[in-house]
C-alpha cells in the first residue's frame, strides 16, 4: 500500500503563477493572455501587489514609471469586478506579492526592521483579504528574496511561500526540516532524480511551493532560443511527471504587451505559452490546480495517518479528505463494509490497482492483505 502524493489519481500537480498583478493591471490583458488556458481547464494563480509603487520598471506603465507614488489595488475597480467571480468559481486564486513591490533585487522592500516589515505584511494581506473575501495563504516575495526575519513573520502569520528553493535555503532560520530540504536538494542535483520535496519543501510550518519553470521573455528573443526554452520545459516536466512532482510555471502578463500596448506584442512568447499548455493538456493524470490548492492539499495529506496492523494497514485523518489515492499491491483489499462512501477502484495502464477514497473525519479505512 502506498499513498500517492496528489488527489484523484493525479500523477503530478501543475499550476501557473502570474506575478505583478496590481493597480496598473488592465483586466483586458489578463483576458487576452489566459482566455484559452482557462478554457482548457487550467487555473491561474495571480500574485497580487497590494499597494503598488510606481517604480522605474517595465511592470509599471510609462505614464507612471519612476514617479514613486503608491497605488492600492483596491482602486482598480474594473480589475476587481473582473476577478471576483473567477475567484469564487475557483478559476483563479489570489496570492500576496510583497507589499508595494518597491526596492530592487539588491534592496528588496521587506529588508526592513522587524516591526515595520511585520506591519507591511499584515497590511498587504488585509487589503487582499478584504477585496477578495478569501484567506491569503501563499506569499510570493518580490525578486524571490526573503530574510530570516521575514520568514519568521510569514510563519507567525501562517503564510506559505512560493520562491526558488535554493534562495530561501540560504536566507531562512535553521531547522531540521531545512536540513532535510537541503539534503534532498543536494541529492537531487547529484542523482538528477527528482524528489517530491524539491518543489514542495517544508521549513518550520511554512511550505515552499517553488516555481520549477519560468516562462520569461528572455527565452523568446529568437526562434532558436524559443525552441531551446521549450525543450528545457519539456525536460523539467518529464522529470517531475515521472517523480510525482509539482510544476509551477511562473509568468508575467506585462511581458506580453511591451511596452503596455493593447495588443499582444511578444507573439513568440505567447505562441510557446499556448504550446506549453497544449503539451501539458495532452498528458494524462495532471492535476491542473492553483497554488492555494497545492498548499491545502499537501497539509491535508500530511495529516493522514497510516497505521500498520497484523492483517494490514488502517488509514485515517482528523479532517475530511476527498480524493486520497492509494496504490494497492495484488494481495491488498479495502474492507469497505464500514465505510460511508465506497472507494472507487481503478486499474492503471500498467495493470496496477488504485483506490480513490473520500474519507470523513476520523473515519478508519482498513486495507487488508491476503
Ligand atoms: Zn514581481
Boltz pocket constraint, residues with backbone or C-beta under 6 A from the ligand:
constraints:
  - pocket:
      binder: B
      contacts: [[A, 19], [A, 20], [A, 97], [A, 101], [A, 142], [A, 143]]
      max_distance: 6.0
